[in-house]
Amino acid sequence: MRTSLNVRVFTLLTVVLLPVMGFAQTWTARFIPAAGETVARVVADDASDLTVEVKNTATAAFDDSRLSEVSFVLPAGYQLLNGLPDAATPQWKIEYFDANSRRITFQSVVGCSDSGARGLGRGESARFVLTVVAPSDRTNDKANERLVAGTYGRDQCDGTNYTISLNSFSWTRSTLDATVTLLPRALATNGNAVARVVVENRGTGSAANVTVDNPTSTSNVPLQFISKDANKSVALRSAGVFVINVSPTAAGTVAARVQAHTTAGTVTAPLAESAMVDVGPLVAAADVDTVDAFANEQVTLRLTVLNTSTANTYTNVSPRVPVLVGNATAALVSGPSPDVASQLAPGASAQFTWRYQVAGAPGASYQFQTRVDATLSGAAVVGDLVTARKGKIVEHRVRLSQETVSTAVTGLTVSYTVQNRGTAPIIEVRLFKPAVNYFAVAAPGPQSFGDWTLYPETASYLWESNSGTGIPVGGEATFRVTYSGFTAVTGDTPFRHRLELNQGYNDPRIRVDATLTLLAVTNAPEVQRLTGVARDGSVTLTWDNPFNHGGVLVLRSQGTPPDTAPVSGTRYAVGAVLGNATVVYSDEFSSASSFTDTTVTNGTTYVYRVFNADDARRYSAGNQPTSVGLLATPRSRANGGPLWCYSVGLASLFQPVTELGAGIFSSFNDSVVGNLTNTANAAVDGAERFRPVKLSGAVGSRFPVVPLLGRPGQQFLVVGDRSGVPAVLYASTGEVLWRNTTLGLGNISSFPVTQLLDFANPEYRAMYSNIDLAFFGTRNSSPAQNQVVALNAATGALIWRYQPGDLGMISGGMLVDYTTNRLYVATKSGPGSNDTLRVLNSLTGQELARRALGDLEFGVVRNATSNQILVTSSDGTVYGVDPATYATVWSKTIATRPSASSSAFTHFVRPLGRGFVASLANGTVERYEMDATNVPARLWGTPIAGPSGSFSLNQNGVARIYVGSSDGKVHQLELDTGIDSGQVSLGPAQYIGTPTIDHTVGRLHVGSEDGRICAFPVPFLP
């Protein structure tokens, strides 16, 4: 109250100036409901934040007093843990705090003699956050919880007291608590999401018929309800887990708000809100690794980006600078790492990380917001703004030895390590029993240690230090409980483990908690597109992290695959031994997607397995690209060793395609790959040009690399796959120029061919003045379905289709004759026709001729010297066809089939001089040249086991032929004699594919059955 003098002064003023009006110095303390709530709620026996809005409601217009000090007293039974001014009104400070009397007093930071306005003027308001623990002395909710006598407001400078009506303002104490997760954190529009709600009973008795309302959206993204679990009864200190299936039906960010209550309406848990979920084609999730950081500690922010599209590839995906929200400070230490993801293929994801040093007073919060930019088909794309979990600066926290556990585990001891960075030792630690119906404690479960005495209690376990040391400032102590078993869950379910710390009997209690997740899913998702490059003294592994990614573990063994998988929930240090393998790399909460192993020995064959770990430290099965792992053999570049070998883990026998002096392209299974040629820097020689590009199905052949009209300086890959989808890719980036899924072609297994306007004759130019053509043939079992199509090479649009109804399977490559505009198509014999060579007009698709030449499983080629079309028949005969008349000029039977179902050849015959080189299934490579009668005559034959196709090189006037073999080697044959003058080995006996040679840099490139593509200098040393 004021002094009597002040009262007399203001009474006089009132009589003189406002004779008919009264005035009151009043204030209000309104308790603010959480978003979506109608009343403010706290949870019994739990740390809850109670937000109170204070307002100066004085009515005297002439009064210049200001409300600059407020003091709150909680009702009996409450614990007062802490308090802070709200982040939006930081101009207040804690002036007085007494846990025993449950009082906290806030005062304006502007003093009586300071310049500037202090406190609150009439009509102004401020908010304060009180952290409290409500008593658990009821079986149902208690409404109208109020501040009690002793609560006051005043101006500490002129002594003005403000009155308050405490009965006008209240909050509700609830006996149920709820938490909710909404997964996945990123998904396509109309995708399926699961809200998993954990409801815990904090009261004094069982809660019957607990139900959960349908989730509501926090944004304009609707959550379509699908289904949810039925009502459950939740016993005292137990938990009920509710599963709700929803589907977001629009793009954008959304969180799910869920409220649990009894059907009788006597108990209602506070609204629970999930972490943010991003919905749409290019989506992201932000996370921090630490939400309870000590002052000046470093935290990691991670942004995970996912391309949910099934067709579009995003390029130049880069994160924006994160924005800090909260009243803590955050200084950037490093990041982003990486600064850009060059490509994000359909279904692929990428991670970006930053390191920040956070600081502030205890209770100060930090939260980060960011988004990504990208390019799609040349246009800029901006991702949604996503927000990470809120973190706080703390002085105390707990870390669990097990953050996740399989419910199949029994007899597990969990360690609770309490860390003290406060101002006084901790002398008591109480662990509240986690949900007793999910965590069964062994007998005896809690363990005593050192000078700490253990007191088992009904609802908790109390450890009390018998000395004054306790947990000293800057120290930590570990408390252990053995759990006999865990109740199974239908999905990964997090449960809070809560502790209370005591620094002294007159000090406020401290609440800390951590999450232990019960696992339902055995394995995390695999990394994708795992590849490796072996060089001189190093092996570099590269992979794509899945969206659900927290880190990786890389195991390496020698000779045979790693035979022991890591145990989920366990962290392994580099150097740890698992079975026959050693941990060579391990990270956590990371964006890393590559690792270079320099602890290797040249000539030793290593096998790597990469295990993705999610944030629960659950490992994948490590089965990428297969359960065998990835093989790599580093070797010296000297003495004929490989310059590099690129490992993909699956058979890579197709002949690589060379871009002279720049790199090569190849394929394996459903992926197209590219590697760079760098003659100046061995450290990057053989590096990926782009990440493997996955097609719709397996690739059945090699493919051409060509320029396209109107795109100078660029090369393109023309590919088809066995699901029947033709496509064109940028050779520089792997980005899809176009992909046509509407043609209904079926299996494309043959080598596509092109006819380009820049090299075309006048007849072509007259019909197609601005179009390049790409031709694709099919290998379907039904002759009626087989066809050849001509597409616009720049757009994929259909130009013509040849589907006669009796076309056999097209397995090998077709041939375009630019001089005559003819397309030669080789097929197998079929039920409809034995005419296996078809000649089409390449401009119109009109059939011009057909010939019966036996099963033609290999490509048709043209001998430029003799100007004849060479046709390789599986029965062992080679035909020379006149391109003018389509008549057979000659035929030569040079081998027989090993069996009725096997070809006599392993490859089409390769033109050489006026003749050809043949690779035969009987284990021979033979060279033929035209004799005086213009019939091929054998010059020589050299035994080569399981020979591949051949490739020739004339270097400094010395001509040689190179051929792969089933003995694991590439053989160098002298052109004139066939002498096997040198070999290089790719490892153990296995099939080696057809080599190709880049004569501009003197390199041979070849693939192997065990999944490697290697580069060797040529010629080979003898």
Steps between C-alpha positions, in 0.01 A plus 500: 500500500604861459599724788224717648662805338468354158147396571410856606668650193317275259175544685531876465577472129202277453265744673630796304540348157263204483230557756266233363750222417686245707818317406669171579859379476432144385672225309402163356681168469338301220620146431555441130373178339732315267428526128170327430399485870219688671658488847853499633600154623775347708562129552502346845837377624678637197698808406263732316536849361228736617488821296345798681421831335520801730318818407490845661128570522514824698211726404624844609608683185718744688694239698865479390584202719613188317466133585867406527501209746279191516522212744321166463427246773391150394238297691603249764625167363663661195875505439647808338792392284587809303369805324593729212363803325348392170740533207277772354530719814862475610502832690437321832723311741456265797537709814410234759451123497402285798409139424386428856244779502422433131561867418670659201531874447576677171618857472553737211861518382455878472585649837342796677770740390555350154385668184225324314164365603502245778253217534150532364302814438124504517360244251836339433575133563787252530522124521691273735561126488486315831635145504303309761426149622137448593402261779356161408239464774196439282359238264351759267562855384479801731380820341530851648852466631599851610785707631470552876528781749835673501487554124548871434583767244655841558721779374822445689606860436212708641352229721164481324324172576272338243215278607391177330196274518660155521167321465461636147792308354566126502649200324420128491703218651478181289587148604570374146801591290535441126773518239461445126727420207394536136703293254641512245634852541486557123266349246314559176156655492232240583764272646436293810611626841468352847441701817612298802369636831639391838260583786638463855303501825648740758208489746417279797278238337413330174361704211223304329394533137773732381456611140691726266335757277572502129812704429451858392733686269708795616501650149298516181610146413200276579558170678247254366405253772521131404485290817605484866519263794201440727465628857742371762521499878825644631598384847693710748859565384425315178473612139254445220630513142254612232567471126320739266532476121466823306582639157603860426305609193689815401860614472661704778613458860277356769510372856236281661323619815345224704307500827440198721220481755266260672165449336337615824675834457647511851860485380652682203869501412659817367505523124802322356662624183729303272817618335453669164436285192561629147271388217553535127747419219817654650476472878728533798532447874721695741645348818751588769704233673477664843191661652655542845833671446737641755601862447774534235448143383490416131187353340445365151212609281410257223272563204387189312351554155294240314383484139165323518448519125512181294621674185659840565864558585592816691842657452707753695317427824639742758389606849436856605670656800311381810314758708520482880176529697517540879684700763822295502789591273648274235838562335571311178801271533482324164263414218312441299660168420470439214407836355307350210366168375555506126218258429201352680354212302145368553474350847845622601585714799788718614614633836656834588650578841615806693682527833399779739628602840199591712500717810265679733351496847352171625162456338586710194372330187644441152316384191602508135301553184622447145400387152659385175529638150526277195466493124251289306514499121679836507247666732565606859321305774473612863428248776279560801631674812558224754572529872716282722411397854537767767806467721584661833810604685520284813722446801405136554407213274491121477637270231382141453728213407219362284300748298327215319428139585339209322204365693646152451787585735487374860710578804625833368675742735440864410745758633379850587795741503417828674723793402532802729601842365311692767629698796467236775548123540206268445434289808184312398388339175149363460398293197126484445405158377433510125172359371480185708299304244776548239812492720511201736764547768704198603529398865709674619498752214664819631860473616673683782860612466775686683384710792150536356216330685211362297141538623244313285166680511157424362523736204873562480853407601696744716879510525635713785864597542642433845764768461488864411673427172211345309536589135741792515476805278645399164466131583267216416378175651333192352198326648394159369174309476459151355180439307386140465306564179299736285149484357480469123389798294357511149724789401800677643374672813689753715449509878622771737723406791475774765739586781494748786826645636552665838784738586384567855192467714422871476574520126257456215485155348635451148320292239682337208388232259610295200325279247536127459335361187360149483564366152254310285694513172813286498711689248552854384475563124808432289731752344450511125726517195807378688810516280875507548812614317823310567816692422865482597493473880139594556137396460228767487146388578198711401136440583161670533358529848131416538265757651494306829870545565704580807843368401685209345732220605748363246646152547800371304627146468762335283413253228158396628197713591457628859309226680369680810245780507506779761254485789237772494528753780876444527763753400825372353830683487737486205725198548235286671485140375171334399549141391749493215472873435627828643315828541676749273246782520217602732305822535184628662247771417699559185459614142802300381439284194856401414809365670856452378684208656874564493590218741512247214782298348542487124424160355270396786138435413260659749127457541298787648152504649332829585231502769267796523396594853190704573469747785405210728842347416324207339707354218399387154575148381801625304381335180585769247562441221470135614557312823847414367603863527730701276834364382802723440869435436731802517806461278804692394460678168842374396592177318173456318275539803162667458488877511178459697216255549143613562299249704122474475450155655292351217616348171622774262580311181360748246764669290566852635424795275780753463485876482850554365738660747222579746358181647295187452143382552368156581209327667420226748165359600262801490760775521704712262839617624767741384864543596741782431837473331757724666854443378640786709373410847506136603309580820180572305561282196205263462273706725129495435374744245158469663332268746367180336177580320229243566265419215159337514645154443821312430715626213538233232788634291754775456378829355615780271636838609406768247456875457149626435375768270503851644707408805860575404776377730276247673486121477202277577450135592225319310382209714215254532414254775328165530184659640456658156585861583730689259681805631769755423739622771742789516848348481644770725257463792289188450190720511209369296428703187189291437351163587202357310284265706196507270613289203428153644808350340586217739856372533770717341823298509672603178746776430305816406623686194461855375487688171614858546411789274852643509632192318192422288459503121269733304212251498498495880529877521210547265274295728640596841644849488539539877482152653748235612361145512553230764402137429403237757415131448330256737570150625156367593403134492199574279579580132178702490633734768850550365560830325747765396427865570658820380482785752592865491836479675450839666150444637418128492194560281402210275587550130413155366440146622576171318297212647431240230371233740765240414815668626740286700684612813755778444800433721798658326556842360338641190691678225421832329647553153513878459579483130185309411272583797466134582451342842616137537326303774629159613260267684466146623278252320145505631174313473377750245796518262855380432584825323751617755657795316263785427598806299293813562489848357641695795295807406159334487528154658390337175625143463727469195635147532516194722744211502508161679853479643441293816493624858662843511573574866778747435518839336529573133813693398636661185849440363600844375781364284295245308171691540327179602257431782633229733239277663598258778273196526490298821537174303863592423463670162603851402324667207609784275197693372500749211344829628367579152318173426483340850629181336748272674837562335671225695455282808756329715430233764783518750361325810216288634267547794623347829138403562164557340431796730847659483651721234816404316620858557546702816471833313431637156796484263704819501591647159876524441657583164280336239428214740417459869599361838276236656472398867380140520330312778745213454771717658666645191556844352543488125588754235363478144593696186352488148682269258528542125143380453367752757419229750633529859806288565639422847834671571550375855329370809609549861360307797328739742269355764148645483602786272307826500462728204819661376634850451798599285762769540765620257764686696818628337443267208460192720150351486361281777171343603371499859252248632361407842497142626337276757841461664466845658738669257507724197726357229703697248527323164737606224291589197711325240580180688245464776778454754381561857764762582376634831228480759362699791306340781187626672524239772380140530371296209173656379343631184644828375295712263581652165763773536497840337802724441540876519787545256537869590632416846620143441251334735299182490176479697329174584240355737499181706257241628576590863380855449800713407583731213876554462735718300838370378773665298557351154692333353550237770850420612622156384 
